[in-house]
């Protein structure tokens, strides 16, 4: 799989230059619908094997409770190469602080690793994941997390992802969003061989130049982001 970390490193200087030496305005993408207009569209999207920019793509967020064996998933249909936030509303009280819960993402048979959402011993939770979908000439080439704990203290790290201490993020405060969420971005080239640009908008690409601490990127207080798009899922559906 082509490494996107090198791509990010090479492009960060260009991105920073645009921010500091240009007055160019970046156009935000249109809001992404949770579901296509009818079941026929859903079937076509789920069976797709090649993708152009702005095509709909089926992305699934899975949760599994290791204590009860309960498996659920939520379906999202973002547009390819639009930096997107996916979210499960109301999950802050039901799912977020469960030490037995793991989460993973799936696209067309490709799956990420399972990640824990909460560490009871550390009293730390994951406020968001960043998921990168890799395309090779429009064909799905893999899906992985943008991960690493260089930007946080080891005590805040859960499964190689920076988390947030519960005392540092007041989930009950107005305007603070603690739902289970992830940011989606694409890397590679689409079916028309256009390079995917949404990879440039992931949080790790901006954290070193931003005054926003890592714990604030997942709570809705990220005014310094270029793109802020919400794709809200319905409640999780049981898989059995």
N, C-alpha and C positions, 0 to 999 in steps of 0.2 A: 504494500500500500504506500502510495506517495505520502511522504511526511509533510503535513501542513505547518508544523512548527517552524521549519526553515522559511516557508513562505511568509509566515507572520513576522518573523524576525527581520526579513529583508524589506517588508512593506511598512514596518512601524515607523521608520525614519521618514518615509514618504507621507504617511498619514499625519505624523506630528508636524511636518513642514506645512501641510495643507491647513492644519488648525492654527498655526502660529503666523503664517505669512500670506494667507489668502483670505479673502472675504467671500469665497464661494459658498453658496447655500446648498445644503444637501436636501433633496426631496424625500420626504417620508413616503414609504409605500402605503398603498391602500389597505384598510383593515381586512383581515383574513376571516372568512366565514368558518364557523365550526363545522357545519355540514354543507355539502353541495345541495343543490335545489331538489334533487329527487334520487331515488334508489338506483336508477340506471347509471347516474353519474358516479355514485359511490362504487358500484361494481366495476366500472371502467377504470376508476382511479386505483382501486386495489389490485387490479390485474395489470396495470401498466408496468412495462419493463424498460422504457426509455423516456427520458424527461428533458424538456426544454425549459428555459427560464420562464417562470410564472405559471408553469403547469401545476395543477394540484397534486399533492403527494400524501398518501396515507401514512401517518406516524402514530404509533401506539405507545402509551405510557402504561407500564405494568406495575402493580404492587403485589407483594406476597408477604403474608404474615407467617413467620416461621413457627409461632406458637400455636396458631389455630389452623394453619394450612390453607387459609383463605386467599384466593387469587382473584384479583380484579384488574380490569384494564379500561382505559379511556382512549377514544379515537379522536385524532385531530387531522385536519386537512389543510395544512399550510401551502402556500405557493412557493415553488422552488426558487431558491436564491433570494427570498425576502427574509431578512432577519426578523425572527418571530418569537414572541413569548407565548408559551402554552401553560395553562394553569388549571388546577382543580379547585373550584370555589368551595369554601367551607371546610377545606381539608386541614386548616390550622388546628382545629380542635379534635378532629377525628383521626387524622393520620400522622401529623407532623411530629409529635413527641412520643412516638411508639418505638421503643428500642428493638422490637421484634420485626419491624417492617423493613423490607428492601424494595428498591425501585430499579427498573431497567426500561430501556427504550427499544423499539423494534420498527424496522422499515423493510418491507418486502422480504422477510426471512432473515435479514441481518439484525443482530441483537448486540446491545452493549453489555458490559458486565453488570452484575447486580451490585448495587450500592446501598449501604445503610443510610437511613435518613436522620437518625438520632443516636447519640452515645450518652447513655444515662450516667456513666461514671464521670465523663467530662462535662456533662450537662451542656452539650453542644449539638446543634442541629444544622442541617444543610438548608440554606435559604433559597438556593437555586442550583441547578446543574447547567452546564453548557454542553450541548450535543452537536457534533459536527458530522454532517452527512457528506460522504465522499462520492463524487461523480466522475466517471471516466468516459468522455464522449457521450454523456447522457445516460450511461449505464451505471447502476448502483454498484459501488466498489467497496462499500463498508460504512459503518457508523461507529463513532467513538466519542468519548468524552474529551473535552478540553480540560485537562486536570493537572494537578500539581499543587504543592503546598508551600511554594517559595514566598507567597505573598501573605502568609499568616503564620502564627505561632504553632509549633507542633501540637500543642494541647488543643488547638482548634481544628486539627486535621482529622477527617473521617474518610477512610478508604481512598486516600490520596486526593481528596477534595476539601477545600477550605470551608469550614463551617463557622457558625456564629454562636457565641455563648448566649444563653437565654437571658442573662442579666444585661446584655449589651443591646438587645433588640426587643423593644416593648411591643409585642404583637397586638396588644389591646388598644394601643394609641391610635387616634384618628389618622388615617392616611398611611398607616403602616400595614403592609400586605404580607402576611406570613403563610400564605397558601403554598402547597406543593407546586413547584413551577420549574420550568426549564426554558433556556434560550436555545433556539435552533438556528444553525447557520450551515451554509453549503460551501464545499471546497472542490476544486477541479474545474471541469468544463462540461457544459450541457450538450445536448444532441446537435446543436448548431455550432459547436466548438467555441461558444462564448465562455470566457472565464467567469467563474462564480466570484462575486464581490462581497457577499454577505459575511464571509469569513473575517473581513476587516472590521466588522462591527461588534465582535464578541467582547465581553467585558475584559478579558485578559489583555486585549489589544489596547485598552485605554487606561487600565489601572495605574500604570507607571507614570502617566501624565495627568492623572485626575486627582482632585482633592477628596474625592468620595472614598471613604474607607470600604474595605471589602465587604463588611457586613451590610452596607447600605445598598449594594447593587441588587439585592433580592427583595427589597421591601417597598419598592415603588418610589424611592427617593433618588432617582438617577436622572436628574435634569440635564446632565452633561452628555447624555447619550444622543447619538444622531437619530436612531430609530427607536420608537416606542410603539410596538404593535401588540395588541392583545388578541389571543385566540383562546377563548374560555370554553372549557369542556363541560358537558353535562355531568351529573354525578356518576361515579364509577359504576360500571355494570359488572355483576358477577359473571365469571367465566364458566360456572357450572351450576 
